[in-house]
Amino acid sequence: MHRHLRRYLNWIPAEYVDAMAPMTGWAGSEEQLLAVLRKFDEVGTDEVQLIPTSADLEQLRRAADVVAAL
C-alpha cells in the first residue's frame, strides 16, 4: 500500500505521503470489507471510494460482490 501511495500521490512531498501511509489504505478479506462498510453505514456515511491497487480485475469483482451484499 505504501508503494502505491508513493506513486499515486507523487505530487505531494514524499515525507507527507510517508506520514499518511500508516493510516491510509486497507487490505483484508471480503468478510472484513463487508464489516468495515457496514460500520461506515452505521455512522451515516453515504459515500465510500474503494480504489483498487492491483491490475487484477478479480479484486474489483470481489469488491463489487461485497458492495452488492449490502
C-alpha positions as CSV (number, residue, x, y, z in Angstrom):
1,M,0.0,0.0,0.0
2,H,2.8,2.4,0.9
3,R,4.4,1.9,-2.5
4,H,1.1,2.5,-4.2
5,L,0.6,5.7,-2.3
6,R,4.0,6.9,-3.2
7,R,3.1,6.5,-6.9
8,Y,-0.5,7.7,-6.7
9,L,0.3,10.8,-4.6
10,N,3.6,11.6,-6.3
11,W,2.6,15.3,-6.5
12,I,2.7,15.5,-2.7
13,P,6.2,15.7,-1.0
14,A,7.3,12.2,0.0
15,E,7.6,13.0,3.7
16,Y,3.9,13.8,3.8
17,V,3.0,10.6,2.0
18,D,5.2,8.7,4.3
19,A,3.4,10.2,7.3
20,M,-0.1,9.4,5.9
21,A,0.8,5.9,4.8
22,P,0.3,4.1,8.1
23,M,-3.2,5.4,8.4
24,T,-4.3,5.1,4.8
25,G,-5.4,2.1,2.8
26,W,-6.8,-1.2,3.8
27,A,-6.4,-4.8,3.0
28,G,-8.4,-7.8,4.2
29,S,-10.9,-10.4,3.3
30,E,-14.3,-9.9,1.8
31,E,-15.9,-10.5,5.1
32,Q,-13.7,-7.8,6.7
33,L,-14.6,-5.4,3.9
34,L,-18.2,-6.0,4.5
35,A,-17.8,-5.4,8.2
36,V,-16.0,-2.1,7.5
37,L,-18.6,-0.9,5.1
38,R,-21.4,-1.7,7.5
39,K,-19.6,0.4,10.1
40,F,-19.5,3.3,7.7
41,D,-23.2,2.8,7.0
42,E,-24.0,2.8,10.7
43,V,-22.4,6.3,11.2
44,G,-24.3,7.7,8.2
45,T,-21.6,7.7,5.6
46,D,-23.2,7.9,2.1
47,E,-20.1,7.6,0.0
48,V,-17.0,5.5,0.2
49,Q,-14.4,5.2,-2.5
50,L,-12.8,1.8,-3.0
51,I,-9.7,2.3,-5.1
52,P,-8.1,-1.0,-6.3
53,T,-4.3,-1.0,-6.0
54,S,-3.8,-4.0,-8.3
55,A,-4.3,-4.6,-12.0
56,D,-6.1,-7.8,-11.1
57,L,-9.7,-7.4,-12.2
58,E,-10.7,-10.2,-9.8
59,Q,-10.0,-7.7,-6.9
60,L,-12.6,-5.4,-8.4
61,R,-15.1,-8.2,-8.9
62,R,-14.7,-9.3,-5.3
63,A,-15.2,-5.8,-4.0
64,A,-18.3,-5.4,-6.2
65,D,-19.8,-8.6,-4.8
66,V,-19.3,-7.3,-1.3
67,V,-20.9,-4.0,-2.1
68,A,-23.8,-5.8,-3.7
69,A,-24.3,-7.7,-0.5
70,L,-25.0,-4.5,1.5
